[in-house]
Amino acid sequence: MTSVVIITGASEGIGAELARQMAQENGSKLSLVLASRSKDKLEQVAQQCRAHGSKVLVRATDVGIEAQCRALIADAIAQFGRIDTLINNAGMSAHADLSDVADLAWYEQLMRINLWGSAWCTHAALPYLKASRGRIVAVSSLAGLVGVPGRTAYSATKFAMTGFFEALRVELSPHGVSVTIAYPGVVATEIRYRGFNAQGLAAGQSGLDESGAMSVQTCARLIRIGTTRRQRDVVMTLKGKLGRWMKLLAPALVDRLALAALKKEVRPH
C-alpha cells in the first residue's frame, strides 16, 4: 500500500530534503503532499521526487492562515484518500532583544506560523491519522528546550510547540498514533536570514554562530529515521542532549552556554 506523507515548509531547507530522501528511499510506494508559500520552488522539489517514482501533490499554503491549513488536508484526502504521516515543518525564525522591539505584532504573527500552523494542520488531519494509526512529526528547535537570548519570540513559539505536541502524544497513544518532536540546533539553511528582526522585517543575517552548523542532509536523515521508528524525541547533537539535562542540574551554566551560541559581535558586554 502506498504511504501518504504531508510535509509543510517543503519548498527548501529541511522540508525539501526530507521529501527528496523519502522519495529516494520509498520510490513508487510513496505519495507526497508538499506545501509551502512558494509553488514554483515546490514544483522543483516535486520533480526531483517524481524522478524516484513517487506521486506528488503540490499545494501553495500559508500555514499562518487557518483556512489554508484545512484546505491542504482536504486536498490531500481528495487526491489520495488517506494520510499516514503529517510532518509539521513549516516555520519562521526571529532574532531580537525584547528591549529593541517597539511593536509586538510580529511576535503574534510568528506564533501563528510556528504554533498555530502546526495545530491547525494537525487538528484537520487527526481523523485520518487515527484511521491509519499514523505518525505526526513536529519540527521544533533546541530553542524550544532551552531559552536563547535574543530569541524570546522564537523560543516562545517553539516551547509552545513542544508543550502542545507532548500533550497530544499522550492523548493519541490509545489510538496508535505516534508523535515525534524533532529538536534541530543550528542547521545550514536560510531560515535565520529570512526571520524577523526587531522591526519585524527580514533580518538579512543570522544572529547565531553558524560555524559547525549541521548539514541539511544530516538533519533530514535524523528526522526521517526518527519518524520511521516512531521515536518520541529527536535531539540531534550532544550539546543539545547535555543541555536538556544540565538545565535541571546546572541552570546558570546553561544560561552561559546559551549566550555563547550568539555571534561574538552581537553578544552583550
Phi and psi in degrees as GROMACS dihedral restraints (atoms count N, CA, C in turn):
[ dihedral_restraints ]
;  ai    aj    ak    al  type     phi  dphi    fc
    3     4     5     6     1   -71.8    20    10
    4     5     6     7     1   134.5    20    10
    6     7     8     9     1   -92.1    20    10
    7     8     9    10     1   133.7    20    10
    9    10    11    12     1  -105.3    20    10
   10    11    12    13     1   120.7    20    10
   12    13    14    15     1  -123.4    20    10
   13    14    15    16     1   127.9    20    10
   15    16    17    18     1  -103.1    20    10
   16    17    18    19     1   131.4    20    10
   18    19    20    21     1  -126.8    20    10
   19    20    21    22     1   119.5    20    10
   21    22    23    24     1   -90.4    20    10
   22    23    24    25     1   157.4    20    10
   24    25    26    27     1    62.9    20    10
   25    26    27    28     1    41.3    20    10
   27    28    29    30     1   -97.6    20    10
   28    29    30    31     1     6.5    20    10
   30    31    32    33     1   -81.7    20    10
   31    32    33    34     1   -18.7    20    10
   33    34    35    36     1  -164.3    20    10
   34    35    36    37     1   179.8    20    10
   36    37    38    39     1    60.7    20    10
   37    38    39    40     1  -141.1    20    10
   39    40    41    42     1   -61.8    20    10
   40    41    42    43     1   -44.4    20    10
   42    43    44    45     1   -61.5    20    10
   43    44    45    46     1   -44.5    20    10
   45    46    47    48     1   -64.2    20    10
   46    47    48    49     1   -42.5    20    10
   48    49    50    51     1   -68.0    20    10
   49    50    51    52     1   -36.6    20    10
   51    52    53    54     1   -59.2    20    10
   52    53    54    55     1   -45.5    20    10
   54    55    56    57     1   -60.5    20    10
   55    56    57    58     1   -45.3    20    10
   57    58    59    60     1   -63.4    20    10
   58    59    60    61     1   -44.5    20    10
   60    61    62    63     1   -66.3    20    10
   61    62    63    64     1   -40.1    20    10
   63    64    65    66     1   -65.6    20    10
   64    65    66    67     1   -40.0    20    10
   66    67    68    69     1   -65.6    20    10
   67    68    69    70     1   -42.5    20    10
   69    70    71    72     1   -63.7    20    10
   70    71    72    73     1   -37.0    20    10
   72    73    74    75     1   -77.2    20    10
   73    74    75    76     1   -36.2    20    10
   75    76    77    78     1  -110.2    20    10
   76    77    78    79     1   -16.8    20    10
   78    79    80    81     1    53.8    20    10
   79    80    81    82     1  -128.3    20    10
   81    82    83    84     1   -72.8    20    10
   82    83    84    85     1    -6.7    20    10
   84    85    86    87     1   -84.6    20    10
   85    86    87    88     1     3.4    20    10
   87    88    89    90     1  -121.2    20    10
   88    89    90    91     1   134.4    20    10
   90    91    92    93     1  -116.8    20    10
   91    92    93    94     1   123.3    20    10
   93    94    95    96     1  -108.5    20    10
   94    95    96    97     1   140.7    20    10
   96    97    98    99     1  -117.1    20    10
   97    98    99   100     1   112.9    20    10
   99   100   101   102     1  -106.6    20    10
  100   101   102   103     1   128.9    20    10
  102   103   104   105     1  -131.0    20    10
  103   104   105   106     1   139.9    20    10
  105   106   107   108     1  -172.6    20    10
  106   107   108   109     1  -179.3    20    10
  108   109   110   111     1   -77.8    20    10
  109   110   111   112     1   -22.2    20    10
  111   112   113   114     1  -100.9    20    10
  112   113   114   115     1   100.3    20    10
  114   115   116   117     1   -68.3    20    10
  115   116   117   118     1   -35.8    20    10
  117   118   119   120     1   -61.8    20    10
  118   119   120   121     1   -45.9    20    10
  120   121   122   123     1   -67.3    20    10
  121   122   123   124     1   -37.1    20    10
  123   124   125   126     1   -59.9    20    10
  124   125   126   127     1   -41.0    20    10
  126   127   128   129     1   -62.5    20    10
  127   128   129   130     1   -36.2    20    10
  129   130   131   132     1   -64.6    20    10
  130   131   132   133     1   -43.6    20    10
  132   133   134   135     1   -65.4    20    10
  133   134   135   136     1   -40.2    20    10
  135   136   137   138     1   -60.2    20    10
  136   137   138   139     1   -41.3    20    10
  138   139   140   141     1   -61.9    20    10
  139   140   141   142     1   -40.4    20    10
  141   142   143   144     1   -64.2    20    10
  142   143   144   145     1   -37.2    20    10
  144   145   146   147     1   -74.0    20    10
  145   146   147   148     1   -39.1    20    10
  147   148   149   150     1   -64.0    20    10
  148   149   150   151     1   -28.8    20    10
  150   151   152   153     1   -62.1    20    10
  151   152   153   154     1   -21.3    20    10
  153   154   155   156     1   -94.4    20    10
  154   155   156   157     1     2.7    20    10
  156   157   158   159     1    97.9    20    10
  157   158   159   160     1    -1.5    20    10
  159   160   161   162     1   -78.3    20    10
  160   161   162   163     1   147.2    20    10
  162   163   164   165     1   -83.7    20    10
  163   164   165   166     1   141.5    20    10
  165   166   167   168     1  -137.6    20    10
  166   167   168   169     1   130.2    20    10
  168   169   170   171     1  -111.1    20    10
  169   170   171   172     1   126.9    20    10
  171   172   173   174     1  -105.4    20    10
  172   173   174   175     1   132.3    20    10
  174   175   176   177     1  -137.7    20    10
  175   176   177   178     1   117.3    20    10
  177   178   179   180     1   -66.9    20    10
  178   179   180   181     1   121.5    20    10
  180   181   182   183     1  -143.7    20    10
  181   182   183   184     1   128.7    20    10
  183   184   185   186     1  -101.0    20    10
  184   185   186   187     1   107.0    20    10
  186   187   188   189     1   -69.8    20    10
  187   188   189   190     1    -9.8    20    10
  189   190   191   192     1   -77.2    20    10
  190   191   192   193     1     0.5    20    10
  192   193   194   195     1  -120.5    20    10
  193   194   195   196     1   116.6    20    10
  195   196   197   198     1   -57.0    20    10
  196   197   198   199     1   -45.3    20    10
  198   199   200   201     1   -59.3    20    10
  199   200   201   202     1   -35.6    20    10
  201   202   203   204     1   -72.3    20    10
  202   203   204   205     1   -34.3    20    10
  204   205   206   207     1   -63.0    20    10
  205   206   207   208     1   -45.4    20    10
  207   208   209   210     1   -69.4    20    10
  208   209   210   211     1   -34.9    20    10
  210   211   212   213     1   -66.1    20    10
  211   212   213   214     1   -36.0    20    10
  213   214   215   216     1   -58.7    20    10
  214   215   216   217     1   -47.7    20    10
  216   217   218   219     1   -65.7    20    10
  217   218   219   220     1   -42.0    20    10
  219   220   221   222     1   -62.0    20    10
  220   221   222   223     1   -40.5    20    10
  222   223   224   225     1   -66.2    20    10
  223   224   225   226     1   -38.3    20    10
  225   226   227   228     1   -62.6    20    10
  226   227   228   229     1   -42.8    20    10
  228   229   230   231     1   -68.2    20    10
  229   230   231   232     1   -41.4    20    10
  231   232   233   234     1   -61.4    20    10
  232   233   234   235     1   -35.9    20    10
  234   235   236   237     1   -82.0    20    10
  235   236   237   238     1   -44.0    20    10
  237   238   239   240     1  -117.7    20    10
  238   239   240   241     1   -15.5    20    10
  240   241   242   243     1    81.5    20    10
  241   242   243   244     1    -2.4    20    10
  243   244   245   246     1  -161.1    20    10
  244   245   246   247     1   165.6    20    10
  246   247   248   249     1  -136.3    20    10
  247   248   249   250     1   126.2    20    10
  249   250   251   252     1  -104.0    20    10
  250   251   252   253     1   -33.4    20    10
  252   253   254   255     1  -143.3    20    10
  253   254   255   256     1   132.8    20    10
  255   256   257   258     1  -117.0    20    10
  256   257   258   259     1   118.4    20    10
  258   259   260   261     1  -108.1    20    10
  259   260   261   262     1   106.2    20    10
  261   262   263   264     1   -84.6    20    10
  262   263   264   265     1    87.8    20    10
  264   265   266   267     1  -107.1    20    10
  265   266   267   268     1   -23.5    20    10
  267   268   269   270     1   -58.4    20    10
  268   269   270   271     1   136.6    20    10
  270   271   272   273     1  -170.8    20    10
  271   272   273   274     1   167.6    20    10
  273   274   275   276     1  -134.8    20    10
  274   275   276   277     1   147.7    20    10
  276   277   278   279     1   -99.5    20    10
  277   278   279   280     1   174.4    20    10
  279   280   281   282     1  -164.8    20    10
  280   281   282   283     1   148.8    20    10
  282   283   284   285     1  -148.6    20    10
  283   284   285   286     1   114.2    20    10
  285   286   287   288     1  -169.2    20    10
  286   287   288   289     1   138.6    20    10
  288   289   290   291     1   -70.5    20    10
  289   290   291   292     1   138.0    20    10
  291   292   293   294     1   -56.3    20    10
  292   293   294   295     1   -37.1    20    10
  294   295   296   297     1   -66.7    20    10
  295   296   297   298     1   -16.7    20    10
  297   298   299   300     1   -92.1    20    10
  298   299   300   301     1    -5.0    20    10
  300   301   302   303     1   -94.8    20    10
  301   302   303   304     1   121.3    20    10
  303   304   305   306     1   -87.8    20    10
  304   305   306   307     1   -37.3    20    10
  306   307   308   309     1  -125.6    20    10
  307   308   309   310     1   121.2    20    10
  309   310   311   312     1   -86.5    20    10
  310   311   312   313     1     9.9    20    10
  312   313   314   315     1   -58.0    20    10
  313   314   315   316     1   -37.2    20    10
  315   316   317   318     1   -73.6    20    10
  316   317   318   319     1   -20.3    20    10
  318   319   320   321     1   -60.7    20    10
  319   320   321   322     1   -43.6    20    10
  321   322   323   324     1   -65.2    20    10
  322   323   324   325     1   -41.3    20    10
  324   325   326   327     1   -63.2    20    10
  325   326   327   328     1   -40.1    20    10
  327   328   329   330     1   -62.3    20    10
  328   329   330   331     1   -38.9    20    10
  330   331   332   333     1   -65.9    20    10
  331   332   333   334     1   -37.2    20    10
  333   334   335   336     1   -62.0    20    10
  334   335   336   337     1   -40.9    20    10
  336   337   338   339     1   -73.4    20    10
  337   338   339   340     1   -52.8    20    10
  339   340   341   342     1   -78.7    20    10
  340   341   342   343     1   -42.5    20    10
  342   343   344   345     1   -92.6    20    10
  343   344   345   346     1   -59.1    20    10
  345   346   347   348     1   -66.8    20    10
  346   347   348   349     1   -33.6    20    10
  348   349   350   351     1   -58.7    20    10
  349   350   351   352     1   -42.9    20    10
  351   352   353   354     1   -67.3    20    10
  352   353   354   355     1   -42.1    20    10
  354   355   356   357     1   -65.4    20    10
  355   356   357   358     1   -44.0    20    10
  357   358   359   360     1   -64.4    20    10
  358   359   360   361     1   -45.6    20    10
  360   361   362   363     1   -62.6    20    10
  361   362   363   364     1   -44.1    20    10
  363   364   365   366     1   -65.1    20    10
  364   365   366   367     1   -44.2    20    10
  366   367   368   369     1   -60.4    20    10
  367   368   369   370     1   -43.1    20    10
  369   370   371   372     1   -67.8    20    10
  370   371   372   373     1   -32.2    20    10
  372   373   374   375     1   -86.8    20    10
  373   374   375   376     1   -11.9    20    10
  375   376   377   378     1   -53.9    20    10
  376   377   378   379     1   -48.1    20    10
  378   379   380   381     1   -58.4    20    10
  379   380   381   382     1   -37.1    20    10
  381   382   383   384     1   -76.8    20    10
  382   383   384   385     1   -34.8    20    10
  384   385   386   387     1   -69.6    20    10
  385   386   387   388     1   -36.0    20    10
  387   388   389   390     1   -65.3    20    10
  388   389   390   391     1   -39.7    20    10
  390   391   392   393     1   -63.8    20    10
  391   392   393   394     1   -35.1    20    10
  393   394   395   396     1   -95.1    20    10
  394   395   396   397     1    -3.1    20    10
  396   397   398   399     1    51.2    20    10
  397   398   399   400     1    53.1    20    10
  399   400   401   402     1   -88.9    20    10
  400   401   402   403     1  -159.5    20    10
  402   403   404   405     1  -126.4    20    10
  403   404   405   406     1   140.6    20    10
  405   406   407   408     1  -118.5    20    10
  406   407   408   409     1   134.0    20    10
  408   409   410   411     1  -122.6    20    10
  409   410   411   412     1   132.6    20    10
  411   412   413   414     1  -118.6    20    10
  412   413   414   415     1   119.0    20    10
  414   415   416   417     1   -89.6    20    10
  415   416   417   418     1    98.2    20    10
  417   418   419   420     1   -90.7    20    10
  418   419   420   421     1  -132.0    20    10
  420   421   422   423     1  -170.4    20    10
  421   422   423   424     1   157.7    20    10
  423   424   425   426     1   -59.3    20    10
  424   425   426   427     1   -25.5    20    10
  426   427   428   429     1   -69.9    20    10
  427   428   429   430     1    -6.0    20    10
  429   430   431   432     1   -96.8    20    10
  430   431   432   433     1     1.6    20    10
  432   433   434   435     1  -113.9    20    10
  433   434   435   436     1   -36.5    20    10
  435   436   437   438     1  -131.7    20    10
  436   437   438   439     1   126.5    20    10
  438   439   440   441     1   -64.1    20    10
  439   440   441   442     1   133.2    20    10
  441   442   443   444     1  -111.9    20    10
  442   443   444   445     1   126.6    20    10
  444   445   446   447     1   -59.3    20    10
  445   446   447   448     1   141.4    20    10
  447   448   449   450     1    82.2    20    10
  448   449   450   451     1     0.1    20    10
  450   451   452   453     1  -130.9    20    10
  451   452   453   454     1    40.4    20    10
  453   454   455   456     1   -58.3    20    10
  454   455   456   457     1   -43.1    20    10
  456   457   458   459     1   -66.9    20    10
  457   458   459   460     1   -48.9    20    10
  459   460   461   462     1   -65.2    20    10
  460   461   462   463     1   -46.2    20    10
  462   463   464   465     1   -60.3    20    10
  463   464   465   466     1   -39.2    20    10
  465   466   467   468     1   -60.0    20    10
  466   467   468   469     1   -43.8    20    10
  468   469   470   471     1   -67.8    20    10
  469   470   471   472     1   -37.6    20    10
  471   472   473   474     1   -78.2    20    10
  472   473   474   475     1   -34.7    20    10
  474   475   476   477     1   -61.9    20    10
  475   476   477   478     1   -39.1    20    10
  477   478   479   480     1   -63.6    20    10
  478   479   480   481     1   -43.6    20    10
  480   481   482   483     1   -58.6    20    10
  481   482   483   484     1   -45.8    20    10
  483   484   485   486     1   -59.1    20    10
  484   485   486   487     1   -47.5    20    10
  486   487   488   489     1   -63.7    20    10
  487   488   489   490     1   -42.6    20    10
  489   490   491   492     1   -59.2    20    10
  490   491   492   493     1   -50.4    20    10
  492   493   494   495     1   -78.7    20    10
  493   494   495   496     1   -26.1    20    10
  495   496   497   498     1   -65.4    20    10
  496   497   498   499     1   -43.4    20    10
  498   499   500   501     1   -66.2    20    10
  499   500   501   502     1   -41.1    20    10
  501   502   503   504     1   -64.2    20    10
  502   503   504   505     1   -35.6    20    10
  504   505   506   507     1   -54.9    20    10
  505   506   507   508     1   -44.6    20    10
  507   508   509   510     1   -68.0    20    10
  508   509   510   511     1   -41.3    20    10
  510   511   512   513     1   -59.9    20    10
  511   512   513   514     1   -36.8    20    10
  513   514   515   516     1   -93.3    20    10
  514   515   516   517     1   -11.0    20    10
  516   517   518   519     1   -56.9    20    10
  517   518   519   520     1   -37.5    20    10
  519   520   521   522     1   -66.9    20    10
  520   521   522   523     1   -16.9    20    10
  522   523   524   525     1   -96.8    20    10
  523   524   525   526     1     2.5    20    10
  525   526   527   528     1    76.7    20    10
  526   527   528   529     1    15.0    20    10
  528   529   530   531     1   -98.4    20    10
  529   530   531   532     1   124.5    20    10
  531   532   533   534     1   -91.7    20    10
  532   533   534   535     1   151.8    20    10
  534   535   536   537     1  -127.0    20    10
  535   536   537   538     1   116.7    20    10
  537   538   539   540     1  -109.3    20    10
  538   539   540   541     1   126.3    20    10
  540   541   542   543     1  -109.2    20    10
  541   542   543   544     1   123.3    20    10
  543   544   545   546     1  -101.4    20    10
  544   545   546   547     1   139.8    20    10
  546   547   548   549     1  -124.2    20    10
  547   548   549   550     1    74.5    20    10
  549   550   551   552     1   -64.9    20    10
  550   551   552   553     1   150.8    20    10
  552   553   554   555     1   -94.0    20    10
  553   554   555   556     1  -133.3    20    10
  555   556   557   558     1   -81.3    20    10
  556   557   558   559     1   116.1    20    10
  558   559   560   561     1  -115.6    20    10
  559   560   561   562     1   145.5    20    10
  561   562   563   564     1   -75.2    20    10
  562   563   564   565     1    73.8    20    10
  564   565   566   567     1  -127.7    20    10
  565   566   567   568     1   179.9    20    10
  567   568   569   570     1   -93.9    20    10
  568   569   570   571     1     4.7    20    10
  570   571   572   573     1   -58.2    20    10
  571   572   573   574     1   -39.1    20    10
  573   574   575   576     1   -73.9    20    10
  574   575   576   577     1   -27.3    20    10
  576   577   578   579     1   -73.8    20    10
  577   578   579   580     1   -26.7    20    10
  579   580   581   582     1   -98.0    20    10
  580   581   582   583     1    -5.5    20    10
  582   583   584   585     1   -71.9    20    10
  583   584   585   586     1   172.5    20    10
  585   586   587   588     1   -71.3    20    10
  586   587   588   589     1   144.4    20    10
  588   589   590   591     1  -102.4    20    10
  589   590   591   592     1  -170.7    20    10
  591   592   593   594     1   -59.7    20    10
  592   593   594   595     1   -27.8    20    10
  594   595   596   597     1   -89.5    20    10
  595   596   597   598     1     1.9    20    10
  597   598   599   600     1    78.7    20    10
  598   599   600   601     1    19.9    20    10
  600   601   602   603     1  -108.6    20    10
  601   602   603   604     1   167.2    20    10
  603   604   605   606     1   -60.7    20    10
  604   605   606   607     1   128.5    20    10
  606   607   608   609     1   -65.3    20    10
  607   608   609   610     1   -40.6    20    10
  609   610   611   612     1    78.0    20    10
  610   611   612   613     1    -5.2    20    10
  612   613   614   615     1  -155.7    20    10
  613   614   615   616     1   162.8    20    10
  615   616   617   618     1   -95.4    20    10
  616   617   618   619     1   140.1    20    10
  618   619   620   621     1   -91.6    20    10
  619   620   621   622     1     3.2    20    10
  621   622   623   624     1  -109.5    20    10
  622   623   624   625     1   158.6    20    10
  624   625   626   627     1   -74.4    20    10
  625   626   627   628     1   112.7    20    10
  627   628   629   630     1   -87.7    20    10
  628   629   630   631     1    -5.2    20    10
  630   631   632   633     1   -64.2    20    10
  631   632   633   634     1   133.7    20    10
  633   634   635   636     1    77.9    20    10
  634   635   636   637     1    16.5    20    10
  636   637   638   639     1   -60.5    20    10
  637   638   639   640     1   141.2    20    10
  639   640   641   642     1   -70.0    20    10
  640   641   642   643     1   143.0    20    10
  642   643   644   645     1   -70.5    20    10
  643   644   645   646     1   151.8    20    10
  645   646   647   648     1   -60.5    20    10
  646   647   648   649     1   -38.2    20    10
  648   649   650   651     1   -61.7    20    10
  649   650   651   652     1   -44.2    20    10
  651   652   653   654     1   -66.6    20    10
  652   653   654   655     1   -44.3    20    10
  654   655   656   657     1   -59.8    20    10
  655   656   657   658     1   -48.0    20    10
  657   658   659   660     1   -63.0    20    10
  658   659   660   661     1   -39.0    20    10
  660   661   662   663     1   -62.8    20    10
  661   662   663   664     1   -42.3    20    10
  663   664   665   666     1   -65.6    20    10
  664   665   666   667     1   -39.1    20    10
  666   667   668   669     1   -66.9    20    10
  667   668   669   670     1   -42.8    20    10
  669   670   671   672     1   -61.1    20    10
  670   671   672   673     1   -45.0    20    10
  672   673   674   675     1   -65.3    20    10
  673   674   675   676     1   -43.9    20    10
  675   676   677   678     1   -61.3    20    10
  676   677   678   679     1   -36.8    20    10
  678   679   680   681     1   -66.0    20    10
  679   680   681   682     1   -48.5    20    10
  681   682   683   684     1   -58.7    20    10
  682   683   684   685     1   -40.7    20    10
  684   685   686   687     1   -84.2    20    10
  685   686   687   688     1    -1.8    20    10
  687   688   689   690     1    56.2    20    10
  688   689   690   691     1    42.3    20    10
  690   691   692   693     1   -67.2    20    10
  691   692   693   694     1   148.1    20    10
  693   694   695   696     1   -66.8    20    10
  694   695   696   697     1   -51.2    20    10
  696   697   698   699     1  -134.2    20    10
  697   698   699   700     1   147.3    20    10
  699   700   701   702     1  -124.1    20    10
  700   701   702   703     1    94.0    20    10
  702   703   704   705     1   -98.2    20    10
  703   704   705   706     1   120.0    20    10
  705   706   707   708     1   -92.9    20    10
  706   707   708   709     1   -15.4    20    10
  708   709   710   711     1  -127.7    20    10
  709   710   711   712     1   155.4    20    10
  711   712   713   714     1   -61.4    20    10
  712   713   714   715     1   -40.1    20    10
  714   715   716   717     1   -60.6    20    10
  715   716   717   718     1   -40.8    20    10
  717   718   719   720     1   -65.3    20    10
  718   719   720   721     1   -42.3    20    10
  720   721   722   723     1   -65.3    20    10
  721   722   723   724     1   -42.2    20    10
  723   724   725   726     1   -66.7    20    10
  724   725   726   727     1   -42.2    20    10
  726   727   728   729     1   -59.9    20    10
  727   728   729   730     1   -34.5    20    10
  729   730   731   732     1   -61.4    20    10
  730   731   732   733     1   -40.7    20    10
  732   733   734   735     1   -85.1    20    10
  733   734   735   736     1   -35.7    20    10
  735   736   737   738     1   -67.1    20    10
  736   737   738   739     1   -23.9    20    10
  738   739   740   741     1   -59.6    20    10
  739   740   741   742     1   -32.1    20    10
  741   742   743   744     1   -84.0    20    10
  742   743   744   745     1   -35.8    20    10
  744   745   746   747     1   -91.6    20    10
  745   746   747   748     1   -35.6    20    10
  747   748   749   750     1  -143.9    20    10
  748   749   750   751     1    68.9    20    10
  750   751   752   753     1   -60.4    20    10
  751   752   753   754     1   -34.8    20    10
  753   754   755   756     1   -65.5    20    10
  754   755   756   757     1   -36.0    20    10
  756   757   758   759     1   -65.7    20    10
  757   758   759   760     1   -39.1    20    10
  759   760   761   762     1   -63.4    20    10
  760   761   762   763     1   -38.2    20    10
  762   763   764   765     1   -59.3    20    10
  763   764   765   766     1   -42.6    20    10
  765   766   767   768     1   -67.0    20    10
  766   767   768   769     1   -37.5    20    10
  768   769   770   771     1   -66.6    20    10
  769   770   771   772     1   -35.9    20    10
  771   772   773   774     1   -64.7    20    10
  772   773   774   775     1   -40.0    20    10
  774   775   776   777     1   -62.4    20    10
  775   776   777   778     1   -37.0    20    10
  777   778   779   780     1   -67.9    20    10
  778   779   780   781     1   -17.9    20    10
  780   781   782   783     1   -74.0    20    10
  781   782   783   784     1   -16.8    20    10
  783   784   785   786     1   -75.4    20    10
  784   785   786   787     1   155.3    20    10
  786   787   788   789     1   -61.5    20    10
  787   788   789   790     1   144.0    20    10
  789   790   791   792     1   -56.7    20    10
  790   791   792   793     1   -36.5    20    10
  792   793   794   795     1   -75.5    20    10
  793   794   795   796     1   -11.7    20    10
  795   796   797   798     1  -113.3    20    10
  796   797   798   799     1     3.2    20    10
  798   799   800   801     1   -68.5    20    10
  799   800   801   802     1   139.6    20    10
  801   802   803   804     1   -67.7    20    10
  802   803   804   805     1   149.6    20    10
